[in-house]
Amino acid sequence: MAIVSSVAALKFQACGMFGTGLNNLNILPLHSANLVMKPLMIEARANTRTESAKIQNRRLRKKFDGTATKPRLSVFCSDKQLYAMLVDDKNKKCLFYGSTLQKSIRKDQSCTTIEAAERVGEELIKTCVDLNINEISSYDRNGLARGERMQAFEIAIARHGFLPR
């Protein structure tokens, strides 16, 4: 009963600009016997199952190092184009670079990007034969899914056995 009488004793008034004053509100005090205050705790949950493809690729790139005789094949596929590189990580050199934008790959204007991606794979094979490269240390897709251009590129390379198993 003491709580109710102390609340009734409190009178709140508002500014006259917003209307009349507040009359006898039934407001309970914050420190009642039934109300238990818990400390605020914020928990961060790590989403371990769905990891970003870029983060996973960064982690995997630390494990694979390309050499001059066994380079790393890095392929990036944007919305419209495909880019491929043979990388010697020990000497920090690019042994081969090819993309579907190069004029030597796209001999005519009517060539589609899928055909150009297959030609990039064929140029990669020719370069590997010239440099006496028989094996690739790792195939790095940069965390990207296999689309039509990527599949055409992979088929051209797989014919000669350059994809690691």
SEGU-100837 format. One record per residue: z, y, x of N, C-alpha, C in turn. Coordinates in nm, 3 decimals, decimal comma. Example, Ala and Ser with C-alpha at 12.3 -4.5 7.8 and 13.67 -1.06 7.14 Angstrom:
     n_up  n_north   n_east    ca_up  ca_north  ca_east     c_up  c_north   c_east
    0,780   -0,569    1,319    0,780    -0,450    1,230    0,780   -0,330    1,320
    0,708   -0,225    1,285    0,714    -0,106    1,367    0,787    0,003    1,290
This chain:
     n_up  n_north   n_east    ca_up  ca_north  ca_east     c_up  c_north   c_east
    0,000   -0,119    0,081    0,000     0,000    0,000    0,000    0,125    0,085
    0,056    0,112    0,204    0,065     0,229    0,291   -0,075    0,272    0,336
   -0,165    0,173    0,350   -0,301     0,203    0,394   -0,375    0,282    0,287
   -0,361    0,238    0,163   -0,431     0,303    0,054   -0,381    0,446    0,036
   -0,251    0,468    0,050   -0,196     0,602    0,032   -0,239    0,695    0,145
   -0,254    0,638    0,270   -0,298     0,723    0,380   -0,445    0,761    0,365
   -0,525    0,672    0,306   -0,665     0,702    0,282   -0,677    0,808    0,173
   -0,596    0,794    0,073   -0,601     0,891   -0,036   -0,559    1,029    0,012
   -0,472    1,034    0,116   -0,427     1,162    0,169   -0,537    1,233    0,245
   -0,634    1,157    0,297   -0,744     1,217    0,371   -0,844    1,278    0,274
   -0,880    1,400    0,296   -0,980     1,464    0,212   -1,089    1,516    0,303
   -1,211    1,477    0,273   -1,326     1,518    0,351   -1,400    1,628    0,279
   -1,447    1,722    0,354   -1,525     1,829    0,294   -1,654    1,843    0,373
   -1,759    1,867    0,302   -1,888     1,888    0,366   -1,919    2,035    0,366
   -2,016    2,070    0,440   -2,061     2,207    0,448   -2,118    2,248    0,312
   -2,099    2,370    0,272   -2,147     2,417    0,144   -2,298    2,419    0,136
   -2,366    2,416    0,249   -2,512     2,421    0,250   -2,571    2,295    0,188
   -2,505    2,179    0,207   -2,558     2,053    0,159   -2,504    2,012    0,023
   -2,423    2,092   -0,038   -2,372     2,057   -0,169   -2,221    2,068   -0,172
   -2,165    2,007   -0,272   -2,020     2,017   -0,290   -1,948    1,928   -0,191
   -1,823    1,946   -0,179   -1,741     1,865   -0,088   -1,728    1,724   -0,138
   -1,696    1,633   -0,052   -1,678     1,493   -0,089   -1,541    1,476   -0,153
   -1,536    1,406   -0,260   -1,410     1,389   -0,334   -1,357    1,249   -0,316
   -1,235    1,236   -0,275   -1,158     1,111   -0,269   -1,244    0,986   -0,249
   -1,297    0,966   -0,131   -1,375     0,847   -0,102   -1,283    0,733   -0,066
   -1,323    0,614   -0,101   -1,246     0,496   -0,063   -1,295    0,447    0,073
   -1,245    0,506    0,179   -1,284     0,469    0,314   -1,167    0,400    0,380
   -1,191    0,280    0,431   -1,086     0,204    0,498   -1,076    0,251    0,642
   -0,957    0,255    0,698   -0,943     0,292    0,839   -0,999    0,182    0,928
   -1,036    0,215    1,050   -1,097     0,119    1,141   -0,999    0,015    1,192
   -0,871    0,046    1,197   -0,774    -0,045    1,255   -0,692   -0,114    1,147
   -0,755   -0,196    1,070   -0,682    -0,270    0,968   -0,642   -0,405    1,026
   -0,555   -0,474    0,960   -0,504    -0,601    1,009   -0,611   -0,710    0,998
   -0,700   -0,699    0,902   -0,801    -0,803    0,881   -0,922   -0,787    0,971
   -0,946   -0,670    1,025   -1,064    -0,642    1,105   -1,038   -0,677    1,251
   -1,117   -0,767    1,306   -1,102    -0,808    1,445   -1,222   -0,755    1,522
   -1,197   -0,677    1,624   -1,304    -0,619    1,705   -1,337   -0,714    1,820
   -1,465   -0,749    1,834   -1,510    -0,832    1,945   -1,581   -0,744    2,046
   -1,567   -0,777    2,174   -1,639    -0,698    2,274   -1,789   -0,722    2,263
   -1,865   -0,619    2,291   -2,010    -0,628    2,283   -2,063   -0,703    2,405
   -2,136   -0,811    2,381   -2,194    -0,888    2,491   -2,343   -0,899    2,468
   -2,419   -0,866    2,570   -2,565    -0,876    2,563   -2,607   -0,989    2,654
   -2,678   -1,083    2,598   -2,723    -1,198    2,676   -2,874   -1,192    2,693
   -2,917   -1,217    2,815   -3,061    -1,222    2,843   -3,103   -1,367    2,852
   -3,207   -1,399    2,780   -3,257    -1,536    2,784   -3,386   -1,541    2,863
   -3,392   -1,632    2,956   -3,514    -1,649    3,035   -3,607   -1,743    2,960
   -3,732   -1,704    2,949   -3,831    -1,786    2,883   -3,899   -1,872    2,989
   -3,839   -1,986    3,020   -3,886    -2,067    3,132   -4,009   -2,150    3,097
   -4,029   -2,182    2,971   -4,140    -2,270    2,935   -4,274   -2,197    2,936
   -4,278   -2,077    2,885   -4,403    -2,003    2,881   -4,404   -1,901    2,992
   -4,459   -1,940    3,103   -4,464    -1,852    3,219   -4,602   -1,788    3,225
   -4,607   -1,666    3,266   -4,733    -1,595    3,274   -4,825   -1,666    3,374
   -4,953   -1,669    3,343   -5,049    -1,734    3,431   -5,058   -1,664    3,566
   -5,045   -1,532    3,566   -5,051    -1,457    3,692   -4,930   -1,485    3,779
   -4,812   -1,496    3,718   -4,691    -1,525    3,795   -4,699   -1,665    3,852
   -4,746   -1,760    3,773   -4,759    -1,897    3,821   -4,861   -1,903    3,936
   -4,970   -1,828    3,926   -5,071    -1,829    4,030   -5,016   -1,768    4,159
   -4,937   -1,662    4,149   -4,877    -1,601    4,267   -4,786   -1,699    4,339
   -4,711   -1,777    4,261   -4,621    -1,875    4,321   -4,699   -1,989    4,388
   -4,805   -2,034    4,323   -4,883    -2,145    4,378   -4,963   -2,103    4,501
   -5,003   -1,976    4,509   -5,083    -1,929    4,622   -5,005   -1,936    4,753
   -4,872   -1,931    4,746   -4,791    -1,942    4,866   -4,798   -2,081    4,927
   -4,825   -2,182    4,846   -4,827    -2,320    4,894   -4,958   -2,356    4,963
   -5,068   -2,297    4,920   -5,198    -2,337    4,971   -5,251   -2,234    5,070
   -5,285   -2,279    5,187   -5,345    -2,192    5,287   -5,481   -2,248    5,326
   -5,580   -2,162    5,329   -5,713    -2,205    5,369   -5,732   -2,185    5,518
   -5,810   -2,272    5,578   -5,845    -2,260    5,719   -5,996   -2,243    5,729
   -6,045   -2,231    5,852   -6,189    -2,212    5,869   -6,267   -2,338    5,831
   -6,209   -2,455    5,854   -6,278    -2,580    5,820   -6,247   -2,628    5,678
   -6,137   -2,579    5,622   -6,095    -2,621    5,488   -6,046   -2,497    5,412
   -6,137   -2,412    5,365   -6,097    -2,285    5,302   -6,048   -2,303    5,158
   -5,989   -2,198    5,110   -5,944    -2,191    4,970   -6,056   -2,128    4,888
   -6,087   -2,188    4,774   -6,189    -2,135    4,684   -6,119   -2,059    4,573
   -6,140   -1,929    4,568   -6,079    -1,844    4,466   -6,187   -1,795    4,372
   -6,166   -1,817    4,242   -6,264    -1,779    4,141   -6,195   -1,692    4,037
   -6,258   -1,580    4,005   -6,209    -1,491    3,900   -6,319   -1,473    3,798
   -6,284   -1,483    3,674   -6,381    -1,469    3,567   -6,334   -1,358    3,474
   -6,406   -1,246    3,474   -6,371    -1,135    3,384   -6,432   -1,161    3,248
   -6,432   -1,059    3,163   -6,489    -1,076    3,029   -6,638   -1,106    3,033
   -6,709   -1,051    3,133   -6,853    -1,066    3,137   -6,906   -1,131    3,264
   -6,831   -1,129    3,373   -6,885    -1,172    3,503   -6,796   -1,279    3,566
   -6,849   -1,342    3,672   -6,776    -1,441    3,750   -6,785   -1,402    3,897
   -6,673   -1,412    3,968   -6,666    -1,378    4,110   -6,604   -1,496    4,183
   -6,664   -1,535    4,296   -6,613    -1,649    4,373   -6,602   -1,611    4,520
   -6,497   -1,660    4,585   -6,474    -1,633    4,727   -6,425   -1,757    4,797
   -6,474   -1,780    4,918   -6,416    -1,880    5,008   -6,330   -1,803    5,106
   -6,201   -1,835    5,112   -6,107    -1,755    5,189   -6,045   -1,839    5,300
   -6,048   -1,784    5,423   -5,977    -1,841    5,536   -5,847   -1,763    5,549
   -5,736   -1,820    5,499   -5,609    -1,748    5,496   -5,545   -1,736    5,634
   -5,574   -1,827    5,723   -5,514    -1,821    5,858   -5,566   -1,699    5,935
   -5,697   -1,677    5,930   -5,757    -1,564    6,003   -5,779   -1,442    5,913
   -5,740   -1,454    5,784   -5,756    -1,346    5,686   -5,901   -1,298    5,678
   -5,992   -1,393    5,655   -6,134    -1,362    5,644   -6,192   -1,424    5,519
   -6,291   -1,356    5,467   -6,368    -1,408    5,353   -6,494   -1,472    5,410
   -6,508   -1,603    5,390   -6,624    -1,675    5,443   -6,746   -1,664    5,352
   -6,722   -1,650    5,223   -6,832    -1,639    5,126   -6,783   -1,554    5,010
   -6,872   -1,469    4,961   -6,846    -1,394    4,839   -6,972   -1,398    4,754
   -6,956   -1,434    4,629   -7,069    -1,435    4,537   -7,024   -1,396    4,398
   -7,109   -1,323    4,329   -7,077    -1,287    4,191   -7,205   -1,289    4,108
   -7,187   -1,287    3,979   -7,301    -1,288    3,888   -7,368   -1,151    3,881
   -7,312   -1,052    3,948   -7,371    -0,918    3,950   -7,472   -0,899    4,063
   -7,471   -0,986    4,162   -7,558    -0,968    4,278   -7,704   -0,985    4,241
   -7,787   -0,899    4,298   -7,931    -0,904    4,267   -7,996   -1,029    4,323
   -7,942   -1,084    4,434   -7,998    -1,207    4,489   -7,968   -1,327    4,398
   -7,860   -1,321    4,323   -7,826    -1,428    4,229   -7,907   -1,411    4,100
   -7,912   -1,290    4,048   -7,989    -1,261    3,927   -8,128   -1,216    3,967
   -8,218   -1,308    3,977   -8,353    -1,275    4,024   -8,433   -1,201    3,917
   -8,409   -1,231    3,792   -8,479    -1,162    3,684   -8,376   -1,110    3,583
   -8,415   -1,014    3,503   -8,324    -0,950    3,409   -8,287   -1,039    3,291
   -8,371   -1,138    3,262   -8,344    -1,223    3,146   -8,244   -1,334    3,176
   -8,193   -1,340    3,297   -8,097    -1,443    3,338   -7,961   -1,418    3,269
   -7,907   -1,520    3,205   -7,776    -1,506    3,141   -7,666   -1,520    3,245
   -7,545   -1,483    3,207   -7,433    -1,493    3,302   -7,396   -1,638    3,330
   -7,423   -1,725    3,235   -7,394    -1,868    3,257   -7,489   -1,924    3,362
   -7,617   -1,889    3,354   -7,713    -1,933    3,456   -7,680   -1,870    3,591
   -7,638   -1,745    3,590   -7,602    -1,678    3,714   -7,478   -1,741    3,776
   -7,383   -1,786    3,693   -7,263    -1,852    3,745   -7,299   -1,984    3,812
   -7,398   -2,054    3,755   -7,444    -2,179    3,817   -7,511   -2,150    3,951
   -7,586   -2,041    3,959   -7,650    -2,003    4,085   -7,548   -1,962    4,191
   -7,438   -1,900    4,147   -7,330    -1,866    4,242   -7,274   -1,995    4,304
   -7,258   -2,098    4,221   -7,211    -2,227    4,272   -7,309   -2,289    4,372
   -7,438   -2,276    4,343   -7,538    -2,331    4,436   -7,539   -2,254    4,567
   -7,523   -2,122    4,561   -7,515    -2,042    4,684   -7,391   -2,077    4,765
   -7,284   -2,106    4,695   -7,161    -2,148    4,763   -7,182   -2,279    4,837
   -7,253   -2,372    4,777   -7,281    -2,501    4,841   -7,367   -2,479    4,966
   -7,468   -2,393    4,957   -7,553    -2,366    5,073   -7,473   -2,306    5,188
   -7,382   -2,215    5,155   -7,298    -2,153    5,258   -7,205   -2,256    5,321
   -7,150   -2,345    5,240   -7,061    -2,449    5,293   -7,136   -2,543    5,386
   -7,259   -2,576    5,354   -7,340    -2,662    5,441   -7,370   -2,591    5,572
   -7,402   -2,462    5,566   -7,430    -2,384    5,687   -7,308   -2,372    5,778
   -7,189   -2,362    5,719   -7,066    -2,345    5,797   -6,997   -2,477    5,830
   -7,060   -2,590    5,798   -7,006    -2,725    5,821   -6,871   -2,744    5,752
   -6,863   -2,698    5,630   -6,741    -2,717    5,550   -6,766   -2,834    5,457
   -6,682   -2,939    5,471   -6,699    -3,059    5,390   -6,595   -3,069    5,279
   -6,491   -2,988    5,288   -6,381    -3,001    5,193   -6,318   -2,864    5,167
   -6,263   -2,849    5,049   -6,196    -2,724    5,011   -6,048   -2,756    4,995
   -5,961   -2,671    5,051   -5,817    -2,700    5,047   -5,762   -2,689    4,905
   -5,798   -2,584    4,832   -5,749    -2,569    4,696   -5,850   -2,489    4,614
   -5,847   -2,516    4,486   -5,935    -2,447    4,391   -5,846   -2,355    4,309
   -5,861   -2,226    4,332   -5,775    -2,125    4,272   -5,851   -2,053    4,161
   -5,814   -2,080    4,034   -5,879    -2,016    3,919   -5,809   -1,888    3,879
   -5,707   -1,846    3,953   -5,630    -1,725    3,924   -5,565   -1,731    3,786
   -5,525   -1,848    3,743   -5,455    -1,862    3,615   -5,543   -1,847    3,494
   -5,674   -1,853    3,510   -5,765    -1,831    3,398   -5,810   -1,964    3,337
   -5,839   -1,962    3,209   -5,886    -2,080    3,140   -6,033   -2,106    3,175
   -6,076   -2,226    3,149   -6,215    -2,262    3,179   -6,304   -2,223    3,062
   -6,383   -2,121    3,083   -6,480    -2,080    2,982   -6,617   -2,137    3,017
   -6,719   -2,089    2,950   -6,855    -2,140    2,972   -6,905   -2,108    3,113
   -6,878   -1,985    3,160   -6,923    -1,947    3,296   -6,849   -2,027    3,401
   -6,719   -2,045    3,382   -6,640    -2,122    3,478   -6,686   -2,267    3,481
   -6,717   -2,324    3,366   -6,763    -2,463    3,361   -6,899   -2,479    3,429
   -6,988   -2,384    3,409   -7,120    -2,391    3,474   -7,104   -2,383    3,626
   -7,014   -2,298    3,672   -6,986    -2,286    3,815   -6,927   -2,416    3,869
   -6,831   -2,474    3,796   -6,767    -2,599    3,840   -6,863   -2,716    3,843
   -6,956   -2,722    3,750   -7,054    -2,831    3,747   -7,142   -2,825    3,871
   -7,184   -2,704    3,908   -7,269    -2,689    4,027   -7,196   -2,731    4,154
   -7,067   -2,706    4,161   -6,989    -2,744    4,279   -6,954   -2,893    4,277
   -6,923   -2,945    4,159   -6,883    -3,086    4,148   -6,996   -3,181    4,181
   -7,120   -3,137    4,165   -7,234    -3,223    4,201   -7,230   -3,263    4,348
   -7,179   -3,173    4,431   -7,174    -3,199    4,575   -7,036   -3,244    4,622
   -6,942   -3,262    4,531   -6,811    -3,314    4,565   -6,719   -3,214    4,633
   -6,734   -3,086    4,606   -6,651    -2,987    4,672   -6,522   -2,955    4,597
   -6,509   -2,999    4,475   -6,385    -2,975    4,403   -6,280   -3,077    4,447
   -6,157   -3,031    4,480   -6,052    -3,127    4,516   -6,007   -3,204    4,394
   -5,967   -3,325    4,414   -5,923    -3,412    4,304   -5,780   -3,387    4,269
